[in-house]
């Protein structure tokens, strides 16, 4: 009898990628779920042996799903596959009953040895390849948004892990959002995400292989006291100290994020020195300055929050309009490589 | 043989370029010993490369904020990611005189500094590189602008009263 496997991830690209790297000599029957609630609905109507579970998902995330599974009588074994590689995230999912954790994106060799070590499959001599999933249909097209969201998702996890290591905290990760925005819309998006009246921001420019973008890291000013506390600063918070905190957190969030993006796209980006865009200013004043020079931008937005602290910051990647075709092209290679 | 000579010639001009580029370059090992001190650093500091080399940066510049700098360097080694220091948080790391002592406005050179991890062939980080940029012009312009704005604001407040 074949093993019944459920793959739960909100990203279509990630579901497909994972299904592809399942060992070809493994007798499995694969089904998919788009988020935690979807998975729970499927699991309550029929029994599965194994669940591959992502952590950052809309509707019901991986943690909530693990929690709900604890009350299931016939819960499947759970392997968490996530871009969130913070040691605390890994410990947390194991405490909640997951039997293993694997970082995204998984390669077929890594996955194979993991499954073998867990005793979920046996190493058969019969490596005759057998299609585990139906070949992708023509309808299965990946949009630029799908790809960029998944690439950002992986990069965001790497960056959070480095920040978590420096501050020794747990960083709550959201699902990155990808949108094409006009000037006014960008301002609205910023207004919505930064609820405070005033904020401070650092910007850094990146360019490489025909792709140009800016990262914009925006802190609501209410984050400073807790951030100083986390970094063991006991002095009074002066303007210079705030700049220092901003520059440090920006270096640590943006550096690993860009390294992960660059690695996935195979580009070694050149970057400018980060620049203090504004301190204690209204969010509208951040963007107005540049109003004349661009019309539309491809924006990736990630809101990082530190658990148990009043710290939240908004990381935006703003691609120039003329980078979009090149980016589209590069990301399409990324999808094909998996095939 | 000729390949070796070519390689050596390449190395020579590359080193010449690094040495004379108008940006400060310092390479430190994990105990903060200076491995490279280019001519920008030599000329602005007055410390020659042969003296700087194999000395700890912290003993070479005892006036540096040691705890602060050590933390920055350790973060770069530990987290394997570049860290940036802006003139707006600290006007300068190295106490150099301004490049234009006569016509310039500032006495000191304002600096942006990037501290980057350097990976060895096996991927581990055994050295870091400090890149020191002279941003005196940018800094003095920005400060002059904000002082002028401040003055205008005060004037307009005085007028409206």
Interface residues (C-beta under 8 A of the other chain):
Chain A: X162 X165 X166 X240 X241 X243 X244 X247 X248 X250 X251 X252 X255 X256 X259 X273 X274 X275 X276
Chain B: X75 X78 X79 X81 X82 X83 X84 X85 X86 X88 X89 X90 X112 X114 X133
